[in-house]
Amino acid sequence: MYDILFLGGGLNYAGAVVAAKKGLKVALIERDMEHIGGTCLNNGCIPSKHLLNLAKVETQLKNEAFVRHKDRIKLDIAVAQKDTVVAKAHRAIEMQCSAAGVELIEGEGFITQPNTIEVGDKTYQGSHIVIGTGSTPFIPEGIFYDKEAIITSDEVLNLTDFPDNIAIYGSGAIGLEMASFFAACGVETTLIFRRDHISNKLHPTLLEALETLLENLGVTLMPNTTILEAQPHQKRAKITTNKDIYEFDKLLVATGRRPNTSCIKLGDIDVDRGIVTDDFFQTTLPNHWAIGDCNGKLLLAHAARAQVLNVVDRILGTKKRLNLTNIPKFIYSLPLQYAAIGMTKAGLEAQGVSYKEGYFPLSALALAQFDEAKRGGIVLYSDEEGFVIGAEILAPEAQELISTLSAALAGQMDAMSLLEAVFAHPTFSEGIERAARRLR
């Protein structure tokens, strides 16, 4: 009998390591040890950021101060570099687990009875089971996914040649990041989405700026468009929409992800959109927990890590609620990135909450004049008592800048307390201080 069985080797491994170091008997069950680390490491945020970092250089080299020839990223080399990084990370995770005393079990696991996981012809029992089986790309009805002409994020990060053109269906983080990547690399890129704008969640000023930046990069925006049918046709993708019929070399389907719940083989654990849990990530069966993408709450790697550590703490006796609203979210678009935390303008207005807004345009900073940052901005939100309750940022490295606001929210700081900090000059972080002053 194990103290904890962790099912799924994504960010679940972080909880397994912590629990084992605390002296608990722990096992981590992963279907494929060559996929340990989960979607983020293998076919998500780590590979995509490698490619996007290279593409960011492409955008910078367009500055007239450079003289360059017409070569672009050698995609086969970039993918090989990515594979090397991922393989090293696999080994590092396995060594970390081994050093902590985590038993690694390879195979597909199913929860068939309370406190019981079957892996092949073997059965394992644990006082607690933590499910972290992740998610898979969602393919809308009518789209024939052949993994060649019509692909998802699983395939796009392994392409070794650029297509002449690509359509991307969906304007979430994956869609916007991949549209940025291909357009920056000179690929004719069309972004197809069903709404009037790429998002209904971004601050209007930042949204307008981001759409303009994407168009300047070379992305063709196709709003109010639904793909009714997509089929491979002569090694290309033939797309029928509510407007017309189109053909592209590739169609990247980026319409979200679906929680993996097939491991649940007993009725005591409720499944809806994802595995149903309470605020402490416990399922409807006591001592059975679900963290990360599979519970459908917040499909982010750092959210999964925070959740599993919260669960381990609770098993060890510390009961503290994790505030998912205060987990940062970001989009690694080019040339600027978007990040948000806490309450945003869209959420505040939807809930009818009274708030103050402090907006600072990065164009007011001299540093922003050297690149596209002059179109960016920082927005802070506070409640009527002056406490910081959220932020949105469109800026270079916004995903790094947002950490300052993450700390502010965790520390329940008011705007006056935030202003006691001195921000280095010249940096884009100065915009946080300027936005905070506009909250007063």
LUMVO-183231 format. One record per residue: x, y, z of N, C-alpha, C in turn. Coordinates in steps of 0.1 Angstrom, whole numbers, padded with zeros to 4 digits, always signed. Example, Ala and Ser with C-alpha at 12.3 -4.5 7.8 and 13.67 -1.06 7.14 Angstrom:
// LUMVO-183231
+0132-0057+0078+0123-0045+0078+0132-0033+0078 +0128-0022+0071+0137-0011+0071+0129+0000+0079 
//
This chain:
// LUMVO-183231
+0008-0012+0000+0000+0000+0000+0009+0012+0000 +0006+0021-0010+0014+0034-0011+0006+0044-0003 +0014+0054+0002+0007+0066+0008+0000+0074-0003 +0007+0076-0014+0001+0084-0025+0005+0077-0039 -0005+0075-0047-0003+0071-0061-0006+0083-0070 +0004+0087-0078+0002+0098-0087+0000+0092-0101 -0012+0095-0107-0015+0089-0120-0014+0100-0130 -0004+0099-0139+0000+0109-0149+0012+0116-0146 +0022+0116-0155+0035+0121-0152+0038+0135-0157 +0028+0143-0158+0030+0157-0162+0035+0164-0149 +0029+0176-0146+0034+0183-0134+0031+0176-0121 +0024+0165-0122+0021+0156-0111+0035+0152-0104 +0045+0151-0113+0058+0147-0107+0063+0156-0096 +0060+0169-0097+0065+0178-0087+0059+0175-0074 +0046+0171-0073+0040+0167-0061+0046+0154-0056 +0048+0145-0065+0054+0132-0061+0068+0134-0054 +0076+0143-0060+0089+0145-0054+0088+0151-0040 +0079+0161-0039+0078+0168-0026+0073+0158-0015 +0063+0150-0019+0057+0140-0010+0068+0130-0006 +0075+0125-0015+0086+0115-0012+0096+0121-0003 +0100+0133-0005+0110+0140+0004+0105+0141+0018 +0091+0142+0019+0085+0143+0033+0084+0129+0039 +0089+0119+0033+0089+0105+0039+0078+0096+0035 +0069+0101+0026+0058+0092+0022+0062+0082+0011 +0055+0071+0011+0057+0061+0001+0049+0064-0011 +0056+0067-0022+0050+0073-0034+0054+0066-0046 +0044+0065-0056+0047+0060-0069+0041+0069-0079 +0047+0071-0091+0042+0079-0102+0040+0070-0114 +0028+0069-0118+0024+0061-0130+0023+0069-0142 +0031+0066-0152+0030+0074-0165+0030+0064-0177 +0020+0067-0186+0018+0058-0197+0031+0056-0206 +0038+0067-0208+0050+0067-0216+0061+0075-0210 +0072+0069-0205+0082+0077-0198+0089+0086-0207 +0088+0084-0220+0094+0094-0230+0085+0106-0231 +0074+0106-0224+0065+0118-0223+0064+0124-0209 +0072+0119-0200+0072+0125-0187+0075+0140-0187 +0068+0147-0178+0068+0161-0179+0056+0167-0185 +0048+0159-0192+0035+0163-0197+0036+0171-0210 +0024+0176-0214+0022+0184-0226+0031+0196-0227 +0033+0203-0216+0041+0216-0216+0055+0213-0220 +0061+0203-0215+0075+0200-0218+0076+0194-0232 +0067+0185-0236+0069+0177-0248+0063+0183-0261 +0051+0188-0260+0045+0193-0272+0036+0206-0269 +0042+0214-0260+0034+0226-0256+0044+0238-0254 +0044+0243-0241+0050+0256-0239+0065+0256-0241 +0072+0245-0237+0087+0245-0239+0091+0245-0253 +0086+0235-0261+0090+0236-0276+0085+0248-0283 +0073+0253-0280+0068+0265-0287+0076+0277-0283 +0081+0278-0271+0089+0290-0267+0102+0290-0274 +0108+0278-0276+0121+0277-0283+0119+0283-0297 +0108+0278-0304+0106+0283-0318+0103+0298-0318 +0095+0303-0308+0091+0317-0308+0103+0326-0304 +0112+0321-0296+0124+0329-0293+0132+0331-0306 +0133+0320-0314+0140+0322-0327+0133+0331-0336 +0119+0330-0336+0111+0339-0345+0112+0354-0340 +0114+0356-0327+0115+0369-0322+0128+0376-0328 +0138+0368-0329+0150+0373-0336+0148+0377-0350 +0139+0369-0357+0135+0372-0371+0129+0386-0371 +0120+0389-0362+0113+0402-0362+0123+0413-0359 +0133+0411-0350+0143+0421-0347+0152+0424-0358 +0155+0413-0366+0164+0415-0377+0158+0423-0389 +0145+0426-0388+0138+0434-0398+0141+0449-0396 +0147+0452-0385+0151+0466-0382+0161+0471-0393 +0159+0483-0398+0168+0488-0409+0182+0489-0405 +0186+0488-0392+0200+0489-0388+0207+0476-0392 +0200+0466-0396+0206+0453-0399+0207+0452-0415 +0218+0446-0420+0218+0442-0434+0219+0427-0434 +0209+0420-0440+0209+0406-0440+0204+0400-0453 +0207+0387-0455+0202+0381-0467+0188+0375-0464 +0183+0367-0473+0169+0363-0472+0167+0349-0465 +0178+0344-0460+0176+0331-0452+0167+0333-0440 +0160+0322-0436+0152+0323-0424+0156+0311-0415 +0149+0309-0405+0151+0298-0395+0152+0285-0402 +0162+0277-0399+0163+0264-0405+0155+0255-0395 +0143+0252-0399+0133+0246-0391+0137+0232-0386 +0144+0225-0395+0148+0211-0391+0158+0212-0380 +0168+0222-0380+0177+0223-0370+0171+0228-0357 +0161+0237-0358+0154+0242-0346+0147+0230-0339 +0140+0222-0347+0133+0211-0341+0142+0201-0335 +0154+0198-0341+0164+0189-0335+0169+0195-0322 +0171+0208-0321+0175+0214-0309+0165+0212-0298 +0152+0214-0302+0141+0212-0293+0141+0198-0287 +0142+0188-0296+0142+0174-0292+0153+0171-0282 +0165+0177-0284+0176+0175-0275+0173+0181-0261 +0167+0193-0261+0163+0199-0248+0153+0191-0241 +0143+0186-0248+0132+0178-0242+0138+0165-0236 +0147+0158-0244+0152+0146-0239+0161+0148-0227 +0168+0158-0226+0176+0161-0214+0167+0164-0202 +0156+0171-0205+0146+0173-0194+0139+0160-0189 +0137+0151-0198+0131+0138-0194+0141+0131-0184 +0153+0131-0187+0163+0124-0178+0164+0132-0165 +0164+0145-0165+0165+0153-0153+0153+0150-0144 +0141+0149-0150+0129+0146-0141+0130+0132-0135 +0134+0122-0143+0136+0109-0138+0146+0108-0127 +0157+0115-0129+0168+0115-0118+0162+0122-0106 +0155+0133-0107+0149+0140-0096+0140+0131-0088 +0131+0123-0096+0122+0114-0089+0130+0103-0082 +0140+0098-0089+0147+0087-0083+0155+0091-0070 +0160+0103-0071+0168+0108-0059+0159+0111-0047 +0146+0114-0050+0136+0117-0039+0130+0104-0034 +0132+0093-0041+0126+0080-0037+0112+0077-0043 +0109+0084-0054+0096+0081-0061+0098+0069-0070 +0089+0060-0068+0089+0048-0077+0082+0051-0090 +0089+0049-0101+0083+0052-0114+0078+0039-0121 +0065+0040-0125+0058+0028-0131+0053+0032-0145 +0058+0025-0155+0054+0029-0169+0042+0020-0173 +0032+0026-0178+0020+0019-0183+0008+0028-0181 -0003+0024-0189-0015+0032-0188-0023+0027-0176 -0027+0036-0167-0034+0033-0155-0048+0036-0155 -0057+0028-0149-0071+0030-0148-0075+0028-0133 -0084+0037-0129-0089+0036-0115-0102+0028-0116 -0101+0016-0111-0112+0006-0113-0120+0004-0100 -0113+0007-0089-0120+0006-0076-0114+0017-0067 -0121+0020-0056-0115+0030-0047-0101+0027-0043 -0092+0036-0043-0078+0035-0039-0070+0025-0047 -0075+0022-0059-0069+0011-0067-0066+0016-0081 -0054+0013-0086-0051+0016-0100-0046+0004-0107 -0052+0000-0118-0047-0011-0126-0038-0007-0137 -0027-0013-0139-0017-0010-0149-0014-0023-0156 -0020-0026-0168-0018-0039-0174-0024-0049-0165 -0016-0060-0162-0021-0071-0153-0017-0069-0139 -0012-0057-0135-0008-0054-0121-0018-0044-0115 -0019-0045-0102-0028-0037-0094-0020-0030-0083 -0022-0017-0081-0015-0009-0071-0026-0002-0063 -0023-0001-0050-0032+0005-0041-0025+0017-0033 -0033+0027-0031-0028+0039-0024-0038+0045-0014 -0034+0050-0003-0043+0057+0006-0049+0069-0001 -0041+0075-0009-0046+0087-0017-0042+0084-0032 -0050+0089-0041-0047+0089-0055-0048+0103-0060 -0038+0108-0067-0038+0121-0073-0038+0119-0088 -0048+0123-0095-0050+0122-0110-0045+0134-0117 -0036+0132-0126-0030+0144-0134-0028+0139-0148 -0039+0135-0155-0038+0129-0168-0038+0139-0180 -0039+0152-0177-0037+0162-0187-0049+0163-0196 -0046+0167-0209-0056+0170-0219-0051+0167-0233 -0060+0167-0242-0056+0165-0256-0063+0175-0265 -0058+0178-0277-0064+0188-0285-0079+0185-0289 -0087+0195-0289-0101+0193-0292-0103+0196-0307 -0109+0186-0314-0112+0187-0329-0127+0189-0331 -0131+0201-0336-0145+0203-0338-0151+0193-0348 -0164+0191-0347-0171+0182-0357-0169+0188-0371 -0167+0179-0380-0166+0183-0394-0152+0185-0399 -0142+0184-0390-0128+0186-0393-0122+0172-0393 -0116+0168-0404-0109+0155-0405-0094+0157-0402 -0091+0152-0391-0077+0154-0386-0068+0143-0391 -0060+0146-0401-0051+0135-0407-0037+0136-0402 -0033+0146-0394-0020+0148-0389-0009+0151-0400 -0014+0154-0412-0005+0158-0423-0009+0172-0428 -0020+0173-0435-0025+0186-0440-0033+0193-0429 -0040+0185-0420-0048+0191-0410-0041+0186-0397 -0036+0196-0389-0027+0192-0378-0032+0200-0365 -0026+0196-0354-0028+0202-0341-0014+0207-0335 -0014+0211-0323-0002+0215-0317+0008+0203-0315 +0002+0191-0315+0011+0179-0314+0020+0178-0326 +0015+0182-0338+0023+0180-0350+0030+0193-0354 +0024+0205-0351+0030+0217-0356+0044+0220-0351 +0047+0215-0339+0060+0217-0333+0070+0208-0337 +0066+0199-0346+0076+0189-0352+0078+0190-0367 +0072+0201-0373+0074+0203-0387+0089+0206-0390 +0094+0200-0400+0108+0203-0404+0110+0212-0416 +0098+0215-0422+0098+0224-0434+0087+0234-0432 +0089+0246-0436+0078+0256-0436+0068+0254-0447 +0056+0254-0445+0046+0255-0456+0046+0269-0463 +0042+0270-0475+0041+0283-0481+0030+0291-0474 +0019+0284-0470+0009+0292-0463+0002+0283-0453 -0004+0288-0443-0011+0281-0433-0023+0288-0428 -0033+0281-0425-0045+0287-0418-0045+0281-0404 -0048+0290-0394-0049+0286-0380-0063+0289-0375 -0070+0278-0370-0084+0280-0366-0084+0281-0351 -0087+0292-0345-0088+0295-0331-0078+0305-0327 -0082+0315-0318-0074+0326-0315-0071+0326-0300 -0070+0314-0294-0065+0313-0280-0050+0314-0280 -0044+0311-0269-0030+0312-0268-0022+0305-0279 -0026+0292-0281-0019+0284-0291-0020+0291-0305 -0032+0295-0309-0035+0301-0322-0027+0313-0324 -0027+0322-0314-0020+0335-0315-0005+0333-0315 +0000+0324-0307+0014+0322-0307+0019+0316-0320 +0012+0306-0325+0016+0300-0338+0014+0309-0350 +0004+0317-0349+0002+0327-0360+0014+0337-0360 +0018+0341-0348+0030+0350-0347+0042+0343-0352 +0044+0330-0349+0056+0323-0353+0057+0322-0368 +0047+0318-0374+0047+0316-0389+0048+0329-0396 +0041+0339-0392+0041+0352-0399+0055+0358-0398 +0061+0357-0386+0074+0362-0384+0085+0356-0393 +0082+0343-0396+0091+0335-0405+0088+0336-0419 +0079+0345-0423+0076+0348-0437+0066+0339-0443 +0059+0331-0435+0048+0322-0441+0035+0330-0442 +0028+0328-0453+0015+0335-0454+0006+0329-0444 +0001+0336-0435-0006+0331-0423-0020+0338-0422 -0030+0329-0421-0044+0334-0419-0049+0328-0406 -0054+0337-0398-0060+0334-0385-0075+0334-0386 -0082+0323-0384-0096+0322-0385-0102+0321-0371 -0112+0329-0368-0118+0329-0355-0133+0333-0356 -0141+0328-0347-0155+0329-0348-0161+0342-0342 -0153+0350-0335-0158+0362-0329-0155+0374-0338 -0160+0386-0333-0156+0399-0340-0141+0402-0338 -0136+0398-0326-0122+0401-0323-0115+0388-0319 -0101+0388-0317-0094+0376-0314-0097+0372-0299 -0102+0381-0291-0106+0378-0277-0117+0387-0272 -0124+0382-0263-0134+0390-0256-0130+0393-0241 -0117+0389-0238-0113+0390-0225-0102+0401-0222 -0096+0406-0233-0085+0416-0232-0091+0430-0230 -0083+0438-0223-0087+0452-0222-0088+0458-0237 -0098+0466-0240-0100+0470-0253-0088+0477-0260 -0081+0485-0252-0069+0492-0258-0058+0482-0261 -0056+0473-0252-0046+0463-0255-0050+0453-0266 -0063+0450-0267-0068+0442-0278-0066+0448-0291 -0069+0461-0292-0067+0468-0305-0053+0468-0309 -0044+0471-0299-0030+0471-0302-0025+0457-0307 -0029+0447-0300-0024+0433-0303-0029+0429-0317 -0041+0432-0321-0046+0429-0334-0038+0437-0345 -0035+0449-0342-0027+0457-0351-0013+0451-0353 -0007+0447-0342+0007+0442-0342+0007+0429-0350 -0003+0420-0349-0004+0408-0356-0005+0411-0371 -0014+0420-0375-0015+0424-0389-0002+0430-0395 +0004+0438-0387+0017+0444-0391+0028+0433-0393 +0026+0422-0385+0036+0411-0386+0033+0403-0399 +0021+0404-0404+0018+0397-0416+0006+0387-0415 +0000+0387-0403-0012+0378-0401-0024+0384-0407 -0031+0376-0415-0044+0380-0421-0055+0375-0411 -0062+0385-0405-0073+0381-0396-0086+0379-0403 -0092+0367-0400-0105+0364-0406-0116+0362-0395 -0122+0373-0391-0131+0372-0379-0145+0367-0384 -0153+0364-0374-0167+0359-0377-0168+0348-0387 -0158+0339-0386-0157+0328-0395-0157+0314-0388 -0166+0305-0392-0167+0292-0387-0163+0282-0397 -0154+0272-0394-0151+0261-0403-0162+0251-0402 -0169+0249-0412-0180+0239-0412-0175+0225-0416 -0165+0225-0424-0159+0212-0429-0144+0214-0433 -0136+0205-0430-0122+0206-0434-0117+0192-0438 -0112+0190-0450-0107+0177-0455-0094+0178-0461 -0085+0168-0460-0073+0168-0468-0077+0167-0483 -0070+0174-0492-0073+0174-0506-0060+0177-0513 -0055+0166-0520-0043+0167-0528-0032+0172-0519 -0030+0166-0507-0020+0169-0498-0021+0184-0492 -0032+0190-0494-0035+0203-0488-0048+0202-0480 -0051+0213-0473-0063+0213-0465-0074+0221-0472 -0085+0215-0475-0097+0222-0482-0107+0225-0471 -0110+0238-0469-0118+0243-0458-0131+0249-0463 -0142+0245-0458-0155+0251-0461-0159+0259-0449 -0161+0271-0450-0165+0280-0439-0179+0285-0442 -0184+0293-0433-0197+0300-0434-0197+0311-0445 -0184+0314-0450-0183+0325-0459-0179+0320-0473 -0170+0310-0474-0165+0306-0487-0157+0293-0485 -0151+0288-0496-0142+0276-0496-0128+0281-0499 -0119+0275-0491-0105+0279-0492-0096+0267-0492 -0084+0268-0497-0073+0258-0496-0061+0264-0491 -0054+0256-0482-0042+0260-0476-0032+0248-0476 -0019+0251-0475-0010+0240-0474-0012+0232-0461 -0015+0239-0450-0017+0233-0437-0029+0241-0430 -0036+0233-0422-0046+0239-0413-0042+0234-0399 -0039+0244-0391-0036+0241-0377-0049+0243-0369 -0054+0233-0362-0066+0234-0354-0062+0237-0340 -0066+0249-0336-0062+0254-0322-0074+0259-0315 -0084+0250-0314-0097+0253-0308-0099+0249-0294 -0088+0248-0287-0088+0244-0273-0084+0229-0270 -0085+0225-0258-0081+0212-0254-0092+0205-0245 -0092+0192-0246-0103+0185-0238-0096+0176-0227 -0101+0178-0215-0095+0170-0204-0095+0155-0206 -0084+0148-0203-0084+0134-0204-0090+0127-0191 -0101+0120-0193-0108+0114-0182-0110+0099-0183 -0104+0093-0194-0107+0079-0197-0102+0070-0186 -0093+0075-0177-0087+0067-0166-0098+0063-0156 -0109+0070-0156-0119+0068-0145-0128+0057-0150 -0128+0046-0142-0136+0034-0145-0145+0030-0134 -0149+0040-0126-0159+0037-0115-0167+0049-0114 -0180+0047-0110-0190+0058-0110-0189+0067-0098 -0180+0064-0088-0179+0072-0076-0173+0085-0079 -0165+0086-0090-0158+0099-0093-0166+0105-0105 -0172+0117-0102-0180+0124-0112-0171+0130-0123 -0176+0130-0135-0169+0136-0146-0180+0145-0154 -0176+0157-0156-0185+0166-0164-0176+0170-0175 -0173+0183-0176-0164+0188-0187-0150+0182-0184 -0146+0181-0171-0134+0175-0166-0138+0167-0154 -0128+0162-0147-0131+0155-0134-0135+0165-0124 -0147+0163-0118-0153+0172-0109-0145+0172-0096 -0142+0184-0091-0135+0185-0078-0141+0196-0070 -0138+0197-0057-0141+0208-0048-0130+0219-0049 -0130+0229-0041-0120+0239-0041-0106+0235-0037 -0106+0223-0031-0093+0217-0027-0088+0206-0036 -0095+0205-0048-0091+0195-0059-0094+0181-0055 -0103+0179-0045-0107+0165-0041-0119+0162-0050 -0119+0150-0055-0130+0145-0064-0142+0141-0055 -0153+0136-0061-0164+0132-0054-0162+0119-0046 -0150+0113-0048-0146+0101-0040-0135+0106-0030 -0138+0105-0017-0128+0110-0007-0114+0104-0010 -0104+0113-0008-0089+0109-0009-0085+0106-0023 -0094+0110-0033-0090+0109-0047-0091+0123-0052 -0080+0128-0058-0078+0142-0062-0075+0143-0077 -0079+0154-0083-0076+0156-0097-0070+0170-0099 -0058+0171-0105-0051+0184-0107-0048+0186-0121 -0046+0199-0125-0042+0202-0138-0053+0201-0148 -0049+0199-0161-0059+0200-0172-0071+0191-0170 -0068+0179-0164-0079+0169-0164-0091+0174-0155 -0089+0184-0147-0101+0188-0139-0108+0200-0146 -0102+0205-0157-0108+0215-0166-0109+0229-0160 -0102+0231-0148-0104+0244-0142-0095+0255-0149 -0083+0252-0151-0073+0262-0157-0062+0254-0164 -0062+0254-0177-0053+0245-0184-0039+0252-0187 -0032+0253-0176-0018+0259-0176-0009+0250-0168 +0003+0249-0173+0013+0240-0166+0016+0245-0151 +0018+0258-0150+0021+0263-0137+0009+0262-0127 -0003+0262-0133-0015+0260-0125-0016+0246-0120 -0012+0236-0129-0012+0222-0125-0001+0220-0114 +0010+0226-0115+0020+0225-0104+0016+0230-0091 +0009+0242-0092+0004+0248-0079-0007+0240-0073 -0015+0233-0081-0026+0225-0076-0020+0212-0070 -0011+0206-0076-0006+0193-0070+0002+0196-0057 +0009+0207-0056+0016+0210-0044+0006+0214-0033 -0005+0220-0037-0016+0223-0027-0022+0210-0022 -0024+0201-0031-0030+0188-0026-0020+0180-0017 -0007+0180-0020+0002+0173-0012+0003+0180+0002 +0002+0193+0002+0002+0200+0015-0010+0196+0023 -0022+0195+0016-0034+0191+0024-0033+0177+0029 -0027+0168+0021-0025+0154+0026-0016+0154+0038 -0007+0163+0038+0003+0164+0049-0002+0171+0061 -0015+0177+0059-0021+0183+0071-0023+0198+0070 -0019+0205+0059-0021+0219+0058-0032+0222+0048 -0043+0228+0053-0055+0230+0045-0055+0245+0041 -0051+0248+0029-0051+0262+0025-0057+0263+0010 -0066+0271+0008-0073+0272-0005-0064+0279-0015 -0062+0274-0027-0054+0280-0037-0064+0289-0046 -0060+0302-0047-0069+0311-0054-0065+0310-0069 -0073+0304-0077-0069+0302-0091-0070+0315-0099 -0078+0325-0094-0079+0338-0101-0065+0345-0101 -0057+0342-0091-0044+0349-0089-0033+0341-0095 -0036+0332-0105-0026+0325-0112-0024+0332-0125 -0011+0336-0129-0009+0344-0141-0012+0336-0154 -0017+0343-0164-0019+0338-0177-0012+0346-0187 -0007+0340-0198+0000+0349-0207-0001+0342-0221 +0001+0351-0231+0002+0347-0245+0015+0352-0251 +0023+0343-0256+0037+0346-0261+0035+0350-0276 +0028+0361-0278+0026+0366-0292+0039+0374-0296 +0040+0378-0308+0051+0386-0313+0046+0398-0320 +0052+0410-0319+0065+0412-0312+0063+0415-0297 +0051+0417-0292+0049+0419-0278+0041+0407-0272 +0042+0405-0259+0035+0395-0253+0024+0401-0244 +0014+0392-0241+0003+0397-0233+0002+0388-0220 +0000+0394-0209-0001+0387-0196-0012+0393-0188 -0018+0385-0179-0029+0390-0170-0029+0382-0157 -0034+0388-0147-0035+0381-0134-0046+0388-0126 -0053+0380-0118-0064+0385-0110-0076+0389-0118 -0082+0399-0113-0094+0404-0120-0090+0413-0132 -0097+0411-0143-0094+0420-0155-0107+0428-0158 -0105+0438-0167-0116+0446-0170-0129+0439-0174 -0127+0428-0183-0138+0420-0188-0145+0413-0176 -0137+0407-0167-0143+0400-0156-0150+0409-0146 -0144+0421-0143-0149+0430-0134-0163+0436-0139 -0163+0439-0152-0176+0444-0157-0186+0434-0158 -0182+0421-0161-0192+0410-0162-0198+0408-0148 -0191+0410-0138-0195+0407-0124-0202+0420-0118 -0201+0431-0124-0206+0443-0119-0199+0448-0107 -0186+0446-0106-0178+0450-0095-0172+0464-0097 -0173+0472-0086-0168+0486-0087-0152+0485-0086 -0146+0493-0094-0131+0492-0094-0125+0505-0100 -0112+0507-0097-0105+0518-0103-0095+0512-0113 -0092+0520-0123-0083+0515-0134-0072+0525-0136 -0060+0520-0136-0048+0528-0139-0041+0523-0152 -0042+0531-0163-0036+0527-0176-0024+0535-0179 -0013+0529-0182-0001+0536-0186+0004+0531-0200 +0004+0540-0210+0009+0536-0223+0025+0535-0223 +0030+0524-0228+0045+0523-0229+0051+0533-0238 +0043+0539-0247+0049+0549-0256+0055+0561-0248 +0050+0563-0235+0056+0574-0227+0070+0571-0222 +0075+0559-0224+0088+0555-0220+0098+0556-0232 +0109+0562-0229+0119+0564-0240+0123+0550-0245 +0125+0540-0236+0129+0527-0240+0120+0521-0251 +0107+0524-0250+0098+0518-0260+0099+0523-0274 +0106+0534-0276+0108+0539-0289+0117+0531-0298 +0124+0522-0293+0134+0514-0300+0128+0502-0307 +0116+0499-0303+0109+0487-0309+0094+0489-0309 +0087+0478-0311+0072+0479-0312+0066+0481-0298 +0074+0482-0288+0068+0483-0275+0060+0496-0273 +0062+0506-0282+0054+0518-0280+0039+0516-0282 +0035+0504-0288+0021+0501-0289+0016+0494-0276 +0024+0491-0267+0020+0483-0255+0015+0492-0244 +0011+0485-0233+0005+0493-0222+0004+0484-0210 +0002+0490-0198+0001+0483-0186-0012+0488-0179 -0021+0479-0175-0033+0483-0168-0033+0476-0154 -0035+0484-0144-0037+0479-0131-0051+0482-0126 -0057+0473-0118-0070+0474-0113-0069+0474-0097 -0077+0482-0091-0078+0482-0076-0093+0482-0072 -0096+0478-0060-0109+0479-0055-0111+0493-0049 -0123+0496-0044-0126+0509-0039-0117+0514-0027 -0111+0504-0021-0102+0507-0009-0088+0508-0014 -0085+0507-0026-0072+0509-0031-0063+0496-0032 -0068+0484-0029-0060+0472-0030-0060+0467-0044 -0048+0463-0048-0046+0458-0062-0053+0445-0063 -0062+0444-0074-0069+0432-0076-0067+0425-0089 -0059+0432-0098-0056+0425-0111-0048+0434-0120 -0044+0429-0131-0035+0436-0140-0035+0429-0154 -0033+0437-0164-0031+0433-0178-0019+0440-0184 -0011+0433-0191+0001+0439-0196+0003+0434-0211 +0006+0444-0220+0010+0441-0233+0024+0448-0235 +0034+0440-0235+0048+0445-0235+0058+0434-0238 +0071+0438-0241+0081+0428-0242+0082+0421-0229 +0083+0407-0230+0084+0399-0218+0073+0401-0208 +0061+0403-0212+0050+0406-0203+0049+0394-0193 +0052+0382-0197+0051+0370-0188+0060+0371-0177 +0071+0379-0178+0081+0381-0167+0076+0393-0158 +0071+0403-0165+0066+0415-0157+0055+0412-0148 +0046+0402-0152+0034+0400-0145+0037+0393-0131 +0050+0388-0130+0053+0382-0117+0054+0392-0105 +0057+0404-0109+0057+0415-0099+0042+0417-0093 +0033+0416-0102+0019+0418-0098+0014+0405-0091 +0019+0394-0095+0016+0381-0088+0020+0382-0073 +0032+0388-0070+0037+0390-0057+0028+0400-0050 +0024+0410-0057+0016+0421-0051+0002+0415-0046 -0004+0407-0055-0017+0401-0051-0015+0391-0040 -0004+0383-0040-0002+0373-0029+0000+0381-0016 +0006+0392-0017+0009+0400-0004-0003+0409-0001 -0014+0409-0009-0025+0417-0006-0021+0432-0005 -0013+0437-0015-0008+0450-0014-0018+0460-0020 -0018+0472-0014-0026+0483-0020-0016+0491-0029 -0022+0500-0037-0014+0508-0046-0003+0516-0040 -0006+0521-0028+0004+0529-0021+0016+0521-0017 +0013+0508-0012+0024+0499-0009+0033+0496-0021 +0026+0494-0032+0033+0490-0044+0043+0502-0048 +0038+0514-0046+0046+0526-0050+0058+0528-0041 +0059+0520-0030+0071+0521-0022+0083+0514-0028 +0080+0505-0038+0091+0498-0045+0097+0508-0055 +0110+0506-0057+0117+0514-0067+0120+0505-0079 +0115+0509-0091+0117+0501-0103+0129+0506-0111 +0137+0497-0116+0150+0501-0123+0147+0508-0136 +0156+0517-0139+0155+0525-0152+0167+0523-0160 +0166+0521-0173+0154+0521-0181+0149+0506-0182 +0137+0504-0178+0130+0491-0180+0116+0493-0182 +0109+0482-0188+0095+0483-0190+0087+0482-0177 +0094+0476-0167+0087+0474-0154+0084+0488-0147 +0091+0499-0152+0087+0512-0147+0072+0515-0150 +0067+0509-0160+0053+0511-0163+0044+0507-0152 +0048+0497-0144+0039+0492-0133+0038+0503-0123 +0049+0510-0120+0049+0521-0110+0040+0533-0116 +0041+0536-0129+0034+0547-0135+0019+0543-0135 +0015+0531-0138+0001+0527-0137-0004+0527-0123 +0004+0523-0114-0001+0524-0100-0004+0538-0095 +0004+0547-0100+0002+0561-0096-0012+0566-0101 -0016+0560-0112-0029+0565-0119-0041+0558-0112 -0038+0549-0102-0049+0543-0095-0054+0553-0083 -0045+0562-0079-0048+0570-0068-0059+0581-0070 
//
